Amino acid sequence: MKEPILKGYFSDIFFEFLVHKDKKNTIIILPGFPSSNVMDEKIYFLHKKGFNVFIPRYKGTYQSKGEFLKSNPIIDLSNFVTELKKGTAISLWDMRSIQFDTEQIFVFGESFGGSIACALAATSQDIKKAVIAAPVWDFKNHNKNHDEQDLRHLTTFIKKAFLNLYRYKFDSIDKEMEKFKEVSFEYYKNNLKVPVLVFHDPADKSISIEHSRMAEKAIKNVKLIEINAGHGLSVKFLNEFYPQIETFLKSD
């Protein structure tokens, strides 16, 4: 029988987690826009590999409180990391205090979550490495030079199809994200100093791989691996490319 995945809150942010009794590296997985509410397989996979695993929900999404993107998600998640470092979380099932010990913190993200992962890695001294898949490197220029996902249409769709799961009033996420300097390509270029491993499919129609190719050239510590695996960080993806991920996380 599998160990049950735990659920908790740090302030307004709801998260699911699974930890070890011994000191371990910790992985924070940042979801996309939109994302499934079922992340069990990812948590179990990475926990079995020896990591503490946390999946926080952005404010205004799923069980987290508030309105989506009303506050800066980078600041929200920096505060989340500060709480995580204290090594204690309350399990909502029985209100037990769960103790854990973190060595290094890595951040994983896909698509929208990859953008947030890069921004968090660029602003927080606690994030040591990032593993991302098909991130939005540049919201300002998305879909201008390449045939990509229409983010305005996506925003409208999610507002209708994910009613109450994503709570917001804006009409286009690319315009909304321009409020936050931390998710601009210029900010990444000037502030992203930690190693970042990027996976991107050349056939990805949601986000062009050309953005990731440009990032690899412009940002010193970014390494791009071109893959034929679609869009996102599925368990199938993690299983197939874990050897490369493991080598990256263990490297100096």
RAVENCOR-V345491 format. One record per residue. RES is the residue in three letters. PSI is psi in radians with two decimals (* if undefined). NEAR is the number of other C-alpha atoms within 8 Angstrom. D_FIRST is the distance of its C-alpha to the first C-alpha in Angstrom with 1 decimal. Layout:
res->RES psi->PSI near->NEAR d_first->D_FIRST
res->RES psi->PSI near->NEAR d_first->D_FIRST
//
This chain:
res->MET psi->2.30 near->2 d_first->0.0
res->LYS psi->2.57 near->3 d_first->3.8
res->GLU psi->2.34 near->4 d_first->6.6
res->PRO psi->2.44 near->4 d_first->8.8
res->ILE psi->2.31 near->9 d_first->12.0
res->LEU psi->2.76 near->10 d_first->14.9
res->LYS psi->2.48 near->11 d_first->18.3
res->GLY psi->3.14 near->12 d_first->21.7
res->TYR psi->2.42 near->10 d_first->25.4
res->PHE psi->1.86 near->10 d_first->28.0
res->SER psi->-2.15 near->4 d_first->31.2
res->ASP psi->-0.10 near->9 d_first->31.3
res->ILE psi->2.09 near->14 d_first->28.6
res->PHE psi->2.53 near->13 d_first->25.1
res->PHE psi->2.71 near->12 d_first->22.3
res->GLU psi->2.59 near->11 d_first->18.6
res->PHE psi->2.78 near->13 d_first->17.3
res->LEU psi->2.20 near->12 d_first->14.8
res->VAL psi->2.93 near->9 d_first->16.5
res->HIS psi->2.82 near->10 d_first->16.6
res->LYS psi->-0.55 near->7 d_first->18.3
res->ASP psi->2.90 near->6 d_first->21.0
res->LYS psi->2.21 near->9 d_first->23.6
res->LYS psi->2.81 near->12 d_first->22.6
res->ASN psi->2.63 near->12 d_first->24.3
res->THR psi->2.39 near->13 d_first->23.3
res->ILE psi->2.24 near->12 d_first->23.3
res->ILE psi->2.13 near->12 d_first->24.5
res->ILE psi->2.17 near->11 d_first->24.1
res->LEU psi->2.11 near->15 d_first->26.9
res->PRO psi->2.88 near->12 d_first->26.7
res->GLY psi->-2.94 near->11 d_first->29.5
res->PHE psi->1.74 near->7 d_first->31.9
res->PRO psi->-3.08 near->6 d_first->30.4
res->SER psi->2.85 near->6 d_first->26.7
res->SER psi->2.72 near->5 d_first->23.6
res->ASN psi->-0.02 near->5 d_first->21.7
res->VAL psi->1.84 near->4 d_first->18.4
res->MET psi->0.25 near->7 d_first->17.7
res->ASP psi->-0.81 near->7 d_first->13.9
res->GLU psi->-0.70 near->7 d_first->14.2
res->LYS psi->-0.76 near->9 d_first->17.0
res->ILE psi->-0.86 near->13 d_first->15.3
res->TYR psi->-0.71 near->9 d_first->12.2
res->PHE psi->-0.89 near->9 d_first->14.8
res->LEU psi->-0.56 near->11 d_first->17.2
res->HIS psi->-0.71 near->12 d_first->14.9
res->LYS psi->-0.46 near->7 d_first->13.7
res->LYS psi->-0.06 near->6 d_first->17.5
res->GLY psi->0.28 near->9 d_first->18.1
res->PHE psi->2.61 near->13 d_first->19.3
res->ASN psi->2.40 near->15 d_first->19.0
res->VAL psi->2.29 near->14 d_first->18.8
res->PHE psi->2.36 near->13 d_first->20.7
res->ILE psi->1.72 near->11 d_first->21.8
res->PRO psi->2.66 near->11 d_first->24.7
res->ARG psi->2.27 near->13 d_first->26.5
res->TYR psi->2.60 near->9 d_first->30.2
res->LYS psi->2.39 near->14 d_first->32.4
res->GLY psi->0.18 near->15 d_first->33.2
res->THR psi->2.50 near->15 d_first->30.1
res->TYR psi->-2.21 near->9 d_first->27.1
res->GLN psi->-0.14 near->9 d_first->26.3
res->SER psi->2.64 near->12 d_first->28.6
res->LYS psi->2.88 near->10 d_first->32.0
res->GLY psi->-2.88 near->10 d_first->35.4
res->GLU psi->2.35 near->11 d_first->37.0
res->PHE psi->2.17 near->12 d_first->36.0
res->LEU psi->0.24 near->11 d_first->38.3
res->LYS psi->-0.62 near->6 d_first->40.6
res->SER psi->2.90 near->7 d_first->39.9
res->ASN psi->2.04 near->8 d_first->39.5
res->PRO psi->-0.42 near->10 d_first->35.8
res->ILE psi->-0.75 near->10 d_first->36.5
res->ILE psi->-0.74 near->7 d_first->37.7
res->ASP psi->-0.79 near->10 d_first->34.7
res->LEU psi->-0.51 near->9 d_first->32.3
res->SER psi->-0.71 near->10 d_first->34.4
res->ASN psi->-0.64 near->8 d_first->34.0
res->PHE psi->-0.77 near->10 d_first->30.2
res->VAL psi->-0.70 near->9 d_first->30.3
res->THR psi->-0.75 near->8 d_first->32.5
res->GLU psi->-0.73 near->9 d_first->30.0
res->LEU psi->-0.69 near->9 d_first->27.1
res->LYS psi->-0.33 near->7 d_first->29.2
res->LYS psi->-0.33 near->6 d_first->29.4
res->GLY psi->0.38 near->10 d_first->25.9
res->THR psi->2.33 near->9 d_first->24.8
res->ALA psi->2.52 near->11 d_first->23.0
res->ILE psi->2.12 near->10 d_first->22.5
res->SER psi->2.17 near->12 d_first->19.1
res->LEU psi->-0.32 near->9 d_first->20.4
res->TRP psi->-0.83 near->7 d_first->17.7
res->ASP psi->0.14 near->5 d_first->19.1
res->MET psi->0.45 near->7 d_first->21.9
res->ARG psi->2.58 near->8 d_first->20.6
res->SER psi->2.02 near->8 d_first->22.4
res->ILE psi->2.16 near->8 d_first->20.0
res->GLN psi->2.48 near->8 d_first->21.9
res->PHE psi->2.81 near->11 d_first->21.8
res->ASP psi->2.24 near->9 d_first->24.5
res->THR psi->2.35 near->12 d_first->25.7
res->GLU psi->-1.32 near->8 d_first->27.9
res->GLN psi->2.69 near->10 d_first->28.9
res->ILE psi->2.20 near->13 d_first->28.1
res->PHE psi->2.62 near->13 d_first->27.9
res->VAL psi->2.33 near->14 d_first->28.1
res->PHE psi->2.55 near->14 d_first->27.0
res->GLY psi->2.67 near->20 d_first->28.5
res->GLU psi->2.40 near->16 d_first->29.5
res->SER psi->-2.06 near->16 d_first->32.8
res->PHE psi->-0.74 near->12 d_first->33.7
res->GLY psi->-0.51 near->14 d_first->30.9
res->GLY psi->-0.65 near->17 d_first->32.4
res->SER psi->-0.80 near->14 d_first->35.7
res->ILE psi->-0.66 near->13 d_first->34.3
res->ALA psi->-0.76 near->14 d_first->32.5
res->CYS psi->-0.75 near->13 d_first->35.9
res->ALA psi->-0.72 near->13 d_first->37.6
res->LEU psi->-0.72 near->12 d_first->35.2
res->ALA psi->-0.51 near->15 d_first->35.5
res->ALA psi->-0.35 near->13 d_first->39.3
res->THR psi->-0.49 near->9 d_first->39.6
res->SER psi->2.22 near->8 d_first->37.0
res->GLN psi->-0.16 near->7 d_first->37.6
res->ASP psi->-0.32 near->7 d_first->34.0
res->ILE psi->2.14 near->13 d_first->32.7
res->LYS psi->-0.54 near->11 d_first->33.2
res->LYS psi->2.79 near->12 d_first->32.3
res->ALA psi->2.45 near->16 d_first->31.4
res->VAL psi->2.08 near->12 d_first->29.8
res->ILE psi->2.72 near->15 d_first->30.9
res->ALA psi->2.17 near->14 d_first->31.2
res->ALA psi->1.02 near->16 d_first->34.4
res->PRO psi->2.75 near->14 d_first->35.4
res->VAL psi->1.78 near->12 d_first->38.3
res->TRP psi->-0.47 near->11 d_first->40.7
res->ASP psi->1.64 near->10 d_first->43.6
res->PHE psi->-0.59 near->12 d_first->43.4
res->LYS psi->-0.64 near->8 d_first->47.2
res->ASN psi->0.18 near->7 d_first->47.8
res->HIS psi->2.35 near->12 d_first->44.9
res->ASN psi->0.32 near->9 d_first->46.1
res->LYS psi->-0.69 near->6 d_first->49.7
res->ASN psi->-0.12 near->6 d_first->50.2
res->HIS psi->2.78 near->7 d_first->47.4
res->ASP psi->1.74 near->8 d_first->46.1
res->GLU psi->3.05 near->10 d_first->42.9
res->GLN psi->2.32 near->9 d_first->40.8
res->ASP psi->1.82 near->7 d_first->43.0
res->LEU psi->-0.47 near->9 d_first->41.3
res->ARG psi->-0.78 near->10 d_first->43.6
res->HIS psi->-0.72 near->8 d_first->42.5
res->LEU psi->-0.73 near->10 d_first->38.8
res->THR psi->-0.77 near->11 d_first->39.3
res->THR psi->-0.73 near->10 d_first->41.0
res->PHE psi->-0.84 near->8 d_first->38.3
res->ILE psi->-0.65 near->11 d_first->35.4
res->LYS psi->-0.58 near->11 d_first->37.4
res->LYS psi->-0.76 near->7 d_first->37.6
res->ALA psi->-0.41 near->6 d_first->34.3
res->PHE psi->0.73 near->8 d_first->32.0
res->LEU psi->2.23 near->9 d_first->34.0
res->ASN psi->-0.31 near->7 d_first->32.8
res->LEU psi->-0.57 near->9 d_first->30.1
res->TYR psi->1.95 near->12 d_first->32.7
res->ARG psi->1.87 near->12 d_first->35.6
res->TYR psi->2.88 near->9 d_first->38.8
res->LYS psi->-0.33 near->4 d_first->42.5
res->PHE psi->2.87 near->6 d_first->43.6
res->ASP psi->-0.21 near->7 d_first->44.3
res->SER psi->2.01 near->12 d_first->43.6
res->ILE psi->-0.53 near->10 d_first->40.9
res->ASP psi->-0.69 near->11 d_first->43.0
res->LYS psi->-0.68 near->9 d_first->45.9
res->GLU psi->-0.68 near->9 d_first->43.7
res->MET psi->-0.33 near->10 d_first->42.1
res->GLU psi->-0.24 near->11 d_first->45.7
res->LYS psi->-0.42 near->6 d_first->45.9
res->PHE psi->1.92 near->8 d_first->43.6
res->LYS psi->-0.43 near->7 d_first->45.4
res->GLU psi->-0.30 near->10 d_first->42.2
res->VAL psi->0.41 near->16 d_first->41.1
res->SER psi->2.66 near->13 d_first->44.4
res->PHE psi->-0.65 near->8 d_first->45.0
res->GLU psi->-0.69 near->6 d_first->47.8
res->TYR psi->-0.76 near->11 d_first->45.5
res->TYR psi->-0.80 near->14 d_first->43.0
res->LYS psi->-0.67 near->9 d_first->46.0
res->ASN psi->-0.37 near->6 d_first->47.3
res->ASN psi->-0.23 near->8 d_first->44.3
res->LEU psi->1.74 near->14 d_first->41.3
res->LYS psi->-0.34 near->7 d_first->41.5
res->VAL psi->2.73 near->11 d_first->37.9
res->PRO psi->2.38 near->10 d_first->36.7
res->VAL psi->2.18 near->12 d_first->35.3
res->LEU psi->2.13 near->13 d_first->33.7
res->VAL psi->2.29 near->13 d_first->34.3
res->PHE psi->2.33 near->11 d_first->33.0
res->HIS psi->2.37 near->16 d_first->35.2
res->ASP psi->2.18 near->13 d_first->35.9
res->PRO psi->-0.40 near->9 d_first->39.6
res->ALA psi->0.08 near->8 d_first->39.2
res->ASP psi->2.12 near->11 d_first->37.4
res->LYS psi->-0.16 near->8 d_first->39.5
res->SER psi->-0.81 near->7 d_first->37.9
res->ILE psi->2.14 near->13 d_first->39.0
res->SER psi->2.44 near->13 d_first->41.5
res->ILE psi->-0.32 near->12 d_first->40.7
res->GLU psi->-0.54 near->6 d_first->44.3
res->HIS psi->-0.74 near->11 d_first->43.2
res->SER psi->-0.63 near->14 d_first->40.7
res->ARG psi->-0.71 near->9 d_first->43.4
res->MET psi->-0.69 near->8 d_first->45.8
res->ALA psi->-0.70 near->10 d_first->43.4
res->GLU psi->-0.64 near->12 d_first->42.9
res->LYS psi->-0.61 near->7 d_first->46.7
res->ALA psi->-0.42 near->7 d_first->47.3
res->ILE psi->2.11 near->10 d_first->44.6
res->LYS psi->-0.81 near->7 d_first->44.6
res->ASN psi->0.22 near->10 d_first->41.0
res->VAL psi->2.22 near->11 d_first->39.5
res->LYS psi->2.20 near->9 d_first->38.4
res->LEU psi->2.29 near->11 d_first->37.9
res->ILE psi->2.07 near->8 d_first->36.0
res->GLU psi->2.23 near->8 d_first->37.0
res->ILE psi->2.88 near->8 d_first->34.3
res->ASN psi->1.34 near->8 d_first->34.0
res->ALA psi->0.27 near->6 d_first->30.7
res->GLY psi->-2.71 near->8 d_first->31.8
res->HIS psi->2.05 near->11 d_first->31.4
res->GLY psi->3.11 near->8 d_first->28.5
res->LEU psi->1.26 near->9 d_first->25.4
res->SER psi->2.93 near->7 d_first->22.8
res->VAL psi->-0.65 near->9 d_first->19.7
res->LYS psi->-0.75 near->6 d_first->21.8
res->PHE psi->-0.86 near->10 d_first->24.5
res->LEU psi->-0.72 near->9 d_first->22.5
res->ASN psi->-0.74 near->7 d_first->21.3
res->GLU psi->-0.68 near->7 d_first->24.8
res->PHE psi->0.22 near->8 d_first->26.6
res->TYR psi->-0.64 near->9 d_first->24.3
res->PRO psi->-0.72 near->7 d_first->26.8
res->GLN psi->-0.68 near->7 d_first->29.6
res->ILE psi->-0.78 near->10 d_first->27.6
res->GLU psi->-0.78 near->8 d_first->26.5
res->THR psi->-0.75 near->8 d_first->30.2
res->PHE psi->-0.81 near->8 d_first->31.4
res->LEU psi->-0.51 near->7 d_first->29.2
res->LYS psi->-0.23 near->6 d_first->30.1
res->SER psi->2.72 near->5 d_first->33.8
res->ASP psi->* near->2 d_first->36.5
//
